[in-house]
């Protein structure tokens, strides 16, 4: 029995679908609600769909519930990096961009390209991720308010309100951090993994918890380089012939939350981690730019975190470099 393909273009309020089934394509629109999910299921039954592979882009939290619903119905589900879909659309010379055409591109991508199957995260891990991302939002808001305060507005009332808001954000940040620690302590598996990560010089309790939230199940990655690619911290070379020799840069095609989480711990590890410090010192000795060194530290730290979690062994500076998977 042939598997039908369902391409899904999702937004906050609705989602468009294009079904590739029995040699034809059918378009429909549903509300992005539990009721809309139920209508989609009835619609698929009317189309005489038995085996289905649904595909949608990883667009924040808008598609999480729908992906989970379809997975619960026994359908195969893939959640794909939007950059892959964008590049595929460009390769197909897509001229129009509508929700319907986007759903069609996603369906065709799923039909023609290799895609991994998705499974819903553990509920405890999903709750941790929600807390961690809320913490990230609060830190970004605090930075914005601090920048406004540094601009030294002439209006004293504005200055007073900014300071009051920063104090409020500080309290919110502390509350979320406390909730993250409590959540970790209530789940032995998460606590054990966090303890493994905090054995790595450069990672503290909150950064280790955030890293866990974004990595998810480390066993879904076969090698450290796959995790680095998922995070978008692999280097991109720019070289062609004898005339083009551009600087290496991070590809930044991956999880942006994971990259932001790694930045500050990488700076700390650059100073105190017995593996990363000499590694970065050697790069600096060869006159590598500062941001290239930091990017390499981020990647190296992620490789070490992978090794520690995968081997279920605390950090050991004499053991980890021998692991082939930790080669930068």
Number of C-alpha atoms within 10 A of each C-alpha: 5 10 15 19 26 28 29 28 26 24 15 12 10 14 23 22 29 27 25 21 17 12 6 8 14 12 15 14 18 17 18 19 15 12 10 16 19 15 15 18 15 12 13 15 11 9 13 12 17 12 14 20 22 25 28 26 21 18 16 7 11 17 21 15 15 21 25 16 18 19 18 13 10 11 16 20 26 21 19 20 16 16 13 14 19 15 11 17 20 11 9 10 9 13 9 9 11 11 18 19 20 23 27 25 23 28 26 21 20 22 18 8 9 8 14 12 13 15 14 14 15 11 9 15 20 15 14 23 22 15 19 26 15 15 21 17 13 17 16 12 15 20 13 13 17 15 11 14 17 10 10 11 12 8 8 10 10 14 17 12 12 18 15 12 16 19 13 12 17 14 12 16 19 12 12 16 18 13 15 23 15 12 19 21 14 12 12 11 12 19 17 14 20 24 17 18 29 19 17 22 21 22 23 17 16 18 19 23 27 24 23 23 24 22 20 15 14 16 11 10 16 12 17 24 20 14 21 25 18 20 25 19 28 24 18 13 13 11 12 9 6 6 7 9 11 11 13 15 16 17 14 16 16 19 18 15 16 21 22 13 20 26 17 16 19 27 19 17 24 25 15 15 19 15 20 26 18 14 17 23 15 13 17 14 8 9 10 15 12 12 11 18 21 20 22 24 27 28 30 24 27 25 23 26 27 25 24 20 21 17 10 13 15 19 19 14 15 9 10 21 14 10 11 11 16 20 13 14
